[in-house]
Amino acid sequence: MIDLGLQGKRVVVAGAGYNPIRAGHGRWSAQLLGAAGASVACVDIDEGRAKAIAAEVREAGGEALPIVADVRERDEVVRAFDEVAAEFGGVDGCVDIVGLATWNGLLDISPEAWDEQLRENLTQVFLVWQEAARRMVAQGGGGSLVALASIDGMVAAAFHGPYGAAKAGVISLAKTFAYEFGKYGIRANVVAPGNVGGGNMDQPVDEFATNGINPLAAPRTIDIANSVLFLCSDLAARTTGQTLVVDGGATTAELWGVTEDMLPALRVALP
Ligand SMILES: NC(=O)c1ccc[n+]([C@@H]2O[C@H](COP(=O)([O-])OP(=O)(O)OC[C@H]3O[C@@H](n4cnc5c(N)ncnc54)[C@H](O)[C@@H]3O)[C@@H](O)[C@H]2O)c1
């Protein structure tokens, strides 16, 4: 048996709820953490979603606490961590799922829309990680911070300009948190999904190279949650400041010299 080191650990998942038209990264992450033995604080802006995912984790035999908070607001973040402390006695892990892109060309983005996207995708990660780290330092037992970025933070984010800039900021923030808090045994890492869209869970497990965007296969929600689980776990004990890209190989592409007529060969699965 491999011990993930999560038994009895107290993990906050911000954005743990499930919206059926979205990928469900929070839901799967909360479920896996619960199945690994962690007590999961399921934070969501939507009360019904917070309660539903907490109930799911409990039904599967785990321990969970629903918390309603808008993590874009510092007061609500502090209150959410107070609720975690009152119920669980502390916090050992913190996963921030929250984030949403808007679609607009760079010329069509107002200063207000820019600020809103940065608050939604970057500032709230800072607020959540800052509060988690503050409490982890006070406890003295180390901890793990994880957030979802996106490959949009690593390559051009066409029509997602502020979102891409914010996600690049999350990738940077992980390095700074890792550096400033390493001395306390606190790690900070990021998972950068490729396009999971509304969820690719129905993709056949043995289907590879069906498109040129994801040369291996499109990433599924479970692939993102597995990476979150790894980074929260003791398996990642010496991994910090890193971004784990889970994109089916999409950003490995270097198409220089590749012509249109060569593309089909890239899409054929190897024997
Ligand atoms: N789906 C993809 O293809 C993809 C690709 C790259 C990155 N991502 C990243 O994944 C994350 C989103 O994953 P998803 O689509 O599964 O999640 P989602 O949009 O369904 O959100 C998860 C939960 O977060 C809650 N939430 C939203 N705003 C909140 C707030 N201010 N405070 C507290 N809770 C809030 C929602 O109510 C929801 O239940 C984002 O960070 C996104 O950038 C997704």
The ligand as a MOL file (V3000), in Angstrom:
LIG
                    3D

  0  0  0     0  0            999 V3000
M  V30 BEGIN CTAB
M  V30 COUNTS 44 48 0 0 0
M  V30 BEGIN ATOM
M  V30 1 N -12.6500 23.3800 -17.7420 0
M  V30 2 C -11.5450 23.6800 -18.3670 0
M  V30 3 O -11.3820 23.3780 -19.5460 0
M  V30 4 C -10.4600 24.4320 -17.6580 0
M  V30 5 C -9.2500 24.6120 -18.3110 0
M  V30 6 C -8.2280 25.2840 -17.6730 0
M  V30 7 C -8.4230 25.7480 -16.3890 0
M  V30 8 N -9.6140 25.5650 -15.7630 0 CHG=1
M  V30 9 C -9.7720 26.1010 -14.4080 0
M  V30 10 O -10.5680 25.2330 -13.6100 0
M  V30 11 C -11.2420 26.0170 -12.6440 0
M  V30 12 C -12.7320 25.8590 -12.7460 0
M  V30 13 O -13.1000 24.5450 -12.7780 0
M  V30 14 P -14.6250 24.1540 -13.0110 0
M  V30 15 O -15.0690 24.6820 -14.3290 0
M  V30 16 O -14.7520 22.7220 -12.7160 0 CHG=-1
M  V30 17 O -15.2780 24.9990 -11.8520 0
M  V30 18 P -16.6570 25.8220 -11.7830 0
M  V30 19 O -16.6080 27.0400 -12.6560 0
M  V30 20 O -17.7810 24.8720 -11.9240 0
M  V30 21 O -16.5450 26.3500 -10.3040 0
M  V30 22 C -16.4460 25.4450 -9.2050 0
M  V30 23 C -17.2430 26.0140 -8.0860 0
M  V30 24 O -16.7180 27.2830 -7.6950 0
M  V30 25 C -17.7790 28.0520 -7.1860 0
M  V30 26 N -17.3930 29.4660 -7.1580 0
M  V30 27 C -17.3680 30.3440 -8.1980 0
M  V30 28 N -16.9800 31.5580 -7.7730 0
M  V30 29 C -16.7450 31.4460 -6.4370 0
M  V30 30 C -16.3500 32.3750 -5.4500 0
M  V30 31 N -16.0880 33.6460 -5.7460 0
M  V30 32 N -16.2130 31.9230 -4.1760 0
M  V30 33 C -16.4680 30.6360 -3.8750 0
M  V30 34 N -16.8650 29.7140 -4.7730 0
M  V30 35 C -17.0100 30.1180 -6.0500 0
M  V30 36 C -18.9280 27.7300 -8.1240 0
M  V30 37 O -20.1850 27.9730 -7.5130 0
M  V30 38 C -18.7200 26.2640 -8.4350 0
M  V30 39 O -19.5350 25.4310 -7.6580 0
M  V30 40 C -10.9190 27.4690 -12.9140 0
M  V30 41 O -9.8470 27.9110 -12.1120 0
M  V30 42 C -10.5380 27.4170 -14.3720 0
M  V30 43 O -9.7690 28.5090 -14.7720 0
M  V30 44 C -10.6430 24.9210 -16.3750 0
M  V30 END ATOM
M  V30 BEGIN BOND
M  V30 1 1 1 2
M  V30 2 2 2 3
M  V30 3 1 2 4
M  V30 4 1 4 5
M  V30 5 2 4 44
M  V30 6 2 5 6
M  V30 7 1 6 7
M  V30 8 2 7 8
M  V30 9 1 8 9
M  V30 10 1 8 44
M  V30 11 1 9 10
M  V30 12 1 9 42
M  V30 13 1 10 11
M  V30 14 1 11 12
M  V30 15 1 11 40
M  V30 16 1 12 13
M  V30 17 1 13 14
M  V30 18 2 14 15
M  V30 19 1 14 16
M  V30 20 1 14 17
M  V30 21 1 17 18
M  V30 22 2 18 19
M  V30 23 1 18 20
M  V30 24 1 18 21
M  V30 25 1 21 22
M  V30 26 1 22 23
M  V30 27 1 23 24
M  V30 28 1 23 38
M  V30 29 1 24 25
M  V30 30 1 25 26
M  V30 31 1 25 36
M  V30 32 1 26 27
M  V30 33 1 26 35
M  V30 34 2 27 28
M  V30 35 1 28 29
M  V30 36 1 29 30
M  V30 37 2 29 35
M  V30 38 1 30 31
M  V30 39 2 30 32
M  V30 40 1 32 33
M  V30 41 2 33 34
M  V30 42 1 34 35
M  V30 43 1 36 37
M  V30 44 1 36 38
M  V30 45 1 38 39
M  V30 46 1 40 41
M  V30 47 1 40 42
M  V30 48 1 42 43
M  V30 END BOND
M  V30 END CTAB
M  END
